[in-house]
Every structure is written in C-alpha cells, then in structure tokens.
C-alpha cells in the first residue's frame, strides 16, 4: 500500500523593524497577498499571540508599570515567546499553514541585545532554549531612518514604554537590524520603508512574488 505523502511544513514569515516603519500598516496587506494565492495564513504578533503572552505584552508596554531591570524585560519576552511558539506557531506550521508574525526573536537581538545593550550571548542562549531549531524562513525588515519613524509614531498619539526611549536607543536598534540582515541575506529582505505606503507595498509585493516562486519549486519538507 502506498503511504500518503508527508504534509509539507508551513512557512514562517516574520516582519521586523523599529518604531514607525509601518509594520502594522502592512501586516494585513501581506496576509491578503498570501491568501489571494490560496495560502492559509495564521497572523499573529510578539509579544502576544496567546492570552498569557498578551498579558505580558501589556506589562511590557505600559508606561505606568513599575520600572523593571533590562534582564527582566528580556526574560519576560522569552516567557511570552515560549507560550507563543508552543501553542500557536509550531501547531500552525505543522498543519501546513503560513505563520505571519509581527516581530519575533530578531526584535530581541535588536531591542534588548543592542538597544538595552545586553549583548547577543544571552539572547542567543534563550533563543536556543525556547525555540530549539525553529527559525523564520523569511524575514521582511522594514527600514527607515529613526527620525522618520519618530515622526510617524508621534502621529499615532501617546507613546508606549518603548516608544518613549531616547533617539540613541532606536539608532542602536536600527543598526542591529541592518547588521542581522547583512549576516543572513538568504533569510532577510530589506524594504525601504521611508517612502509612501503605496511604494512600500510595491516593494513587498515584488519580494513576496519572488519568494513564492522559490517556495513552490523547492519542495522542501521541514520538521522543526
């Protein structure tokens, strides 16, 4: 008797970038592009994605919350990520769905590793412990000068706990993201997010079209 073919693992796609680069504005656009091609998409975010992780998110973003050590911030993010990975991301990928996530561990390297100046070693250890071999297949990095991001963020209203940081904090974040993109060009696609929404989405559309062609012909089955 012929065995049924093994279900192909879904694709794990993340969207990264600093404040005001347009991640939220483009998440729905990316999801729609994928669904138009018949792909089942699970859209989620970090910190967040599960009730526990969403509660952690509120604590992390609340400007009125008690001051916390930078190390505690990093540990809270990975606590939320452990829940998210176990209960949302891995099950969806195993079902063959595409997971589209607003930020993932690259954000920890950028925000806590570089922004908070905790370094990469602690982040890398937690990444391996919490995620095992799970890594994004494709990361779209929306990049814009810090001043541009600040101007856009201010239009949204009151800043949250992270958005209230000084400009140097966000410059370290931006440079860390760009360094990661240079180090992993096979995974990262950098989008110039300093332009208007239509131009940015044109870039995203072209990058997705190119990646989907590669995905369709690769035939690779992943079992993370």
N, C-alpha and C positions, 0 to 999 in steps of 0.2 A: 504494500500500500504506500502510495506517495505521501510523504509528510507535507503538511501545509507550510508554506514559506514563512520564515520568521518575520514578524512585524518590524518594519523599519522604525527606529527611534526617531522621534520628532526633532526639530531643530530648536536650539536655544539661542534666541536673539536678544541682545541687550542694547539699550540706548543710554549713553552716558554723556556727561557734560556738566559744567558748572552752573551757577545760578543765572537765570535769564537767557539761556541759549535756545529755548523753545522746545524742550523735551515734551512737556505736557501737550503743547500745541500740535506736535507731530506724532504722538503715540497713536491716536485714532486714525490718522492718515496711513501710517504704516500697517496697522491692523486691517484697514479696508483694502489696501493694496494686496495683501496676502489673501484675504477672504475672496476677493474678486477672482483669484486663481484657484479657488476651490480648496484652500488650506484652512484647516480648523485651527483657530488661534485662541490661546489662553493668555489674556492680557493681565498683567499684574505689576506690582511695584515693590521697591525696597526703600527704607524699611516698610514692611507691610505684607499683605497677601493672605494672612491668617488673622483670626481675632487676637491671638497673643501678640503677633508681630505688629499689628495696627496699634495696640495699646502701647507697645514700646515706642512706636513712631511718635505718638502724641507726647510722650515723656521727653523724647529727644528734641522735638521741635518747639516745645512750649518755652517761651521766653521767661515765663514766671516760675518755672520749675527751679528747684534748688540747684546751685552750682554743682557740677559733677567733675571728677577728675577725668582727664582725657582718656586714661586707660579704661575707666568705667564706661565711657561713651563707646569705645571700640568693642568692649565685651558685650554691651547691650545690643549693638548692631549685629554681632555674630550670633547672639542668642536668638534674636528675631530671625536671622537668616537660617539657623538650624531648623526652626519650625517651618519656614517657608520652603526650604529645599525638600524636607521630608514629606510635608503634607500637600504641597502644590506642584512644585517644579518637577520633581522626579516622577510622580504618578502621571502627570500630563505628558511628559516626554515618552514614558513607557507606553502610553496609549497611541502614540504616533502624532500627537498634537504639536504645534509650534508654540513655544512659550515666548511671549514678548514681554520683557521686563524693563521697567523704568528704573535704571541703575541696578548694579549688582556689586561684586567684590572689587572691581576696578575703582568704584567710588570709595571703598575703604582704603585702598592704597593712596588715592588722591586726597581725600578729606582728612583721614586720621594719620596715615603714614606720612604724607607731605604737609598738608595743611596744619595739623596738630604737631607735626614734627616728631611723631613716634617712631618713624623709620619703617622699613619694609619687613624686617625679620618677624616681628610679632604678627603682622597681618598675614604673612605667608604661612606661618605655623597654624594660625586659626583657620585659614583657608583650607589647608590640607586636612585638618582635623574635622572640620564641619562638613566639607564638601566631598572629600575623597578625590576621585578623578573628575568630578563634574566641573566643567568649564564652559563658558559660552562658545557657540560655534561661530557666531558673527556679532561684532560689536560696532554699532554706529556711534561715533564720537562727534557730537555737535560742538563745534569750537567757535568761539568768538572772543574778542578782546574783553578783558574784565570790565572796562568802562562801559562797553556796550551792554553787557549782562546786567550791570548795576542799574543802568538807565531803564532797562526793560523791567527788572524786578521791582523798581520803585513804582512803576505804573500799576502793579498788582495790589498795592496797598501796604499795610504794615508788614514789616519784615519778621520772619520767624527767627529762632535762636541761631541758626547757621547763617542766614542772610544778614544778620546783624554784625558779623565779623568784619574786621578791617580789610582794606584792599590787598595788603600783602598776603593775607591768608588765602584769598582767592587766586592770586597770581601763582602761589606755590601749587595750588590745586591744578590750575590750567597747565602749568609746565609739567607736572607729574603725569597728567593725562596724555599730553603730547609725547612724553618720553615712552610711555607704555605703548602708544600707537607705533612709534618708531621701532620698538623692540619686538612687536608682534604684528608685522604688516600683513600676514596671512589671515589674521582674525579681524583686525581693525579696519574700518573705512572711515576716514575723516571727512566730515561735512562742514563746509564753510557756512556757519550759521550767522554771520554778520550781515547777510543780505536779507531781503524781504521774504515773507513766508512762501510765496509762490516760487521764488528762485531756490530756496532751501528744499522745498518739496520736489522740485525738478531734479535736484542732485540725489535726493533719497530714492526717487523712483528709478533713476538710472542705475544706482548701486544695487537696489533690490533686484532689478531685472537681470543684471549681470550675475548676481549671486544665485538666483533661482535657476539659471541655466547650468551653473556648475553643480548645484544640488541635484538637479534632475538627472544628470549624466553620471554622477559619482557612484550611485548605487551602494554607498557605504552604509552598513548597519552598525550602529553604536549601541553599546550595552553598559553605559556608565551606571 
